[in-house]
Structures are given as structure tokens and as C-alpha cells.
Amino acid sequence: MRTHTAPGDDPGAERVPSLSPSRAADFMTCPLLYRFRTIDRLPEPPSSEATRGTVVHSVLERLYELPSGERTPGRATELVRPVWDALLEAEPAVAELFADDSDGSALAEWLASAEALVERYFTLEDPTRLEPVERELYVETTLDSGLRLRGYVDRLDRAEATGDLRVVDYKTGKAPRAGFEQRAMFQMRFYALVLWRLHGRVPRLLQLIYLGSGELLRYEPDEADLRATERKLAALWAAIERATQSGDWRASPSRLCDWCSHQALCPAYGGTPPPLPETVASSPDDDEAPSPRTSPVDA
């Protein structure tokens, strides 16, 4: 099973201000969740939804390693079980998801649900006509402010005739309702900003593929969009620094609390957060790689 390590990470190196789309979204959703994940580094158990997302992402990555003529629904679904077996070997903790599955029926149903998501992909794109220039691409840039932006892009396509870039991200959940697309598209603008800073060219198209509902969400950014995104990230990081200095990490209860692993420690649910660590380590896991512990709403 492929593991994702951000290039250049050195546990002994001086901490550099660093932000990924997931951690940015964490702070905007709930500053206390950001603290639990980034500062306290509290462990989170794997979830069924996020683990399925990891498997499906890996299958779609491997699909494009096949010759174009072999990129069929049948070949793709055949990859699901080997990818699951590889994940199980790389991260044995995911076996806990099926610890009580004595007859294997729950695992079989779960694998079938992953296969169904992979099959749905073929109703949204024709992979025999695509040749991505990058898959699971680690990207990183440092803004003039010193803030480092980093993450993993699921897929990057380039038009041969024009060189235009299309940034593609797979989601195994359902598309957001009208008016609620901004959280997802913020992630894509984040990637577009990094790619613009790296290559000097604004990506032509941002595309989210929602396998859970069989929908596409597309957006064409421009420089004004990305400059606004950069200002938003600067303001966000300033807020994170204020919280770090003051120690004031407030809970922000919402419907997303249903997916949180830390309710027992959250004051909104009668809990008490652990003491803040004396030092904050570097953040090698702020790289957005698909993980069994990804928030299910982001899978």
C-alpha cells in the first residue's frame, strides 16, 4: 500500500507555519477541533466512511496506471479487494472496523459499497480518454508572509493544445446542497492558489467529483479569486496564531459534531480538554493525503 510522506519533512527541523486545506477547514469549523488534531495530536480511530474513501481514492489512482483500453468498470472493481488488503497490511488498525464481523458479511457489504462508488465513477468520466499528468500530487508553496501551504491534489489534467490545467478531486460522499458548496470549493481554491504560485498560471478549471450522488461540481477561478483566497488564508492564520498565544481554543458546536471523535473532551458536551502541550511539534501530517482517519465529511 502506498504511503504518503510530505517531501522535506524533518522532525528535528524548526517549525514552519504550515496549513493544509483540511486543517484550515478544521479551524473554520471549530477552533477546538483544530487544536485537538494539530496541537494535541489526539489519536482518532479509523472510520468506515473515511476508510472506504481511502480505498476508492487508491483504486482510482491505480486505474490510471493501466493502459487506456483496460480502464473498464470490471477492471476497476477488481482492484477494490487488493487495495483493501494492502491497506490492512499497512494500517492494521482498520481491522477494528470489522472486529465483530464473525461471518464476514459486514466486510463483504462494505467492499460492495466501495465497488459501487468505483462503478459510478464511470458514469461521470470516461477514463479511456484521459491521461492525467499527475495523480496524488504533493504540492507546497510558501507565501510572502512565510506561511507554507501544502496538500495533495487527487489528479491534475493538462490540455495538450493550450496547456490549461484542470484540478480534480474525488469525494465519496454526496454533493453539497445549493448554497453550501463553499467549504468544498475553498479546498479547491486552496490548491489552485498553490499551483498558481508554483507555475505562474491560474488553473482553468476546478472539478469536484461526488461519487456518492453521481454529480460534478465545477468552477473556473481567476486571479481575483485566488488573491482573495490568499487574503482569507492570511487572516485565518492570524486567528490561529492569536489562539495559540492566548490558549483560547473555543468549541463551535454544529451538526458536524456528529462526526467528531473528541466529544468526550469537548466542553460543549461536558468534557474537559487535556492540558496544552508545552511545545508544538512540526506538522508532517498536514498534507491532506487520503487517510482512514480523514473526517468523513471530507472523504
Residue pairs with C-beta under 8 A, 6 or more apart in sequence:
1 58
1 83
1 86
1 87
1 89
1 90
1 91
2 58
2 61
2 136
3 90
4 136
4 138
4 152
4 287
4 289
4 290
5 284
6 138
6 140
6 150
6 284
6 286
6 287
7 138
7 140
8 140
9 282
9 284
10 282
11 281
11 282
11 284
13 282
15 280
15 281
15 282
15 283
16 142
16 146
16 148
16 282
17 146
17 147
17 148
17 237
17 241
18 147
18 148
18 149
18 150
18 282
18 283
18 286
19 147
19 148
19 149
19 150
19 233
19 236
19 237
19 240
19 286
20 149
20 150
20 151
20 286
20 287
20 288
21 151
21 186
21 187
21 190
21 191
21 288
22 151
22 187
22 286
22 288
22 294
22 295
22 298
23 34
23 37
23 38
23 283
23 286
24 186
24 190
24 233
24 236
25 183
25 186
25 187
25 298
26 33
26 34
26 37
26 38
26 295
27 33
27 34
27 236
27 239
27 240
28 183
28 236
29 252
29 254
29 256
30 251
30 252
30 253
30 254
30 256
30 257
30 260
31 239
31 240
31 243
31 249
31 250
31 251
31 252
32 249
32 250
32 251
32 252
32 262
32 266
32 267
32 273
33 260
33 262
34 240
34 249
35 243
35 249
35 273
35 276
36 42
36 262
36 265
36 273
37 44
38 283
38 286
39 244
39 249
39 276
39 277
39 280
40 273
40 274
40 276
40 277
41 281
42 261
42 262
42 265
42 274
44 261
44 262
44 293
45 93
45 96
45 261
45 293
46 91
46 93
46 94
46 96
46 97
46 292
46 293
47 97
47 259
47 292
47 293
47 296
48 97
48 110
49 172
49 173
49 296
49 299
50 291
50 292
50 293
50 294
50 295
50 296
50 299
51 87
51 94
51 97
51 292
52 110
52 113
52 114
52 117
52 172
52 299
53 171
53 172
53 290
53 294
53 296
53 299
54 87
54 290
54 291
54 292
54 294
54 299
55 80
55 83
55 84
55 87
55 114
56 114
56 117
56 118
56 170
56 172
56 211
57 136
57 154
57 170
57 290
58 83
58 86
58 87
58 290
59 76
59 79
59 80
59 83
59 114
59 118
60 76
60 118
60 121
60 154
60 155
60 170
61 135
61 136
61 154
62 79
62 83
63 71
63 75
63 76
63 79
63 127
64 71
64 127
64 130
64 131
64 132
64 135
64 155
66 75
68 127
68 128
68 129
68 131
69 128
71 127
71 128
72 122
73 118
73 119
73 122
76 118
76 119
76 121
76 122
77 115
77 118
77 119
79 118
80 111
80 114
80 115
80 118
81 111
84 111
84 114
87 94
87 292
88 94
88 95
91 292
93 292
94 292
97 110
98 106
98 107
98 110
100 106
101 107
117 172
117 211
117 212
118 211
120 211
120 214
121 127
121 170
121 209
121 211
123 214
124 209
124 211
124 214
124 215
124 216
125 209
130 157
132 155
132 156
132 157
132 168
133 156
133 157
133 158
134 153
134 155
134 156
135 154
135 155
135 156
136 152
136 153
136 154
136 289
137 152
137 153
137 155
137 156
138 150
138 151
138 152
138 287
139 150
139 151
139 152
139 153
139 191
139 194
139 195
139 198
140 148
140 149
140 150
140 151
140 194
141 148
141 149
141 194
141 197
141 198
142 148
142 149
143 149
143 197
143 230
143 233
143 234
145 234
145 237
147 233
147 234
147 237
149 190
149 193
149 194
149 197
149 233
150 194
150 286
150 287
150 288
151 190
151 191
151 194
151 287
151 288
152 287
152 288
152 289
152 290
153 167
153 168
153 169
153 191
153 195
154 168
154 169
154 170
155 167
155 168
155 169
155 170
156 165
156 166
156 167
156 168
156 195
157 165
157 166
157 168
158 164
158 165
158 166
159 166
159 204
162 204
163 201
164 203
164 204
164 205
165 195
165 199
165 201
165 203
165 204
165 205
166 203
166 204
166 205
166 206
166 207
167 188
167 191
167 192
167 195
167 203
167 205
167 206
167 207
168 207
168 208
168 209
169 187
169 188
169 191
169 207
169 208
169 209
170 209
170 211
171 184
171 208
171 209
171 210
171 211
171 212
171 298
171 299
172 211
172 212
172 299
173 210
173 212
173 213
173 296
173 297
173 299
174 210
174 212
174 213
174 215
175 181
175 208
175 210
175 212
175 213
175 215
175 217
176 183
176 184
176 217
181 217
184 208
184 217
185 206
185 208
185 217
185 219
186 229
187 298
188 206
188 208
188 219
189 206
189 221
189 225
189 226
189 229
190 229
190 233
191 203
191 206
192 202
192 203
192 206
192 221
192 225
192 226
192 229
193 226
193 229
193 230
193 233
195 201
195 203
196 202
196 203
196 223
196 226
202 221
202 222
202 223
202 226
203 221
204 220
205 218
205 219
205 220
206 218
206 219
206 220
206 221
207 216
207 217
207 218
208 216
208 217
208 218
209 216
210 216
210 217
242 248
243 249
244 280
247 276
249 273
251 266
251 267
251 268
253 268
256 295
256 297
257 263
257 266
257 268
257 269
259 295
259 296
259 297
260 266
262 271
263 269
263 271
264 271
265 271
265 272
265 273
265 274
266 273
267 273
290 299
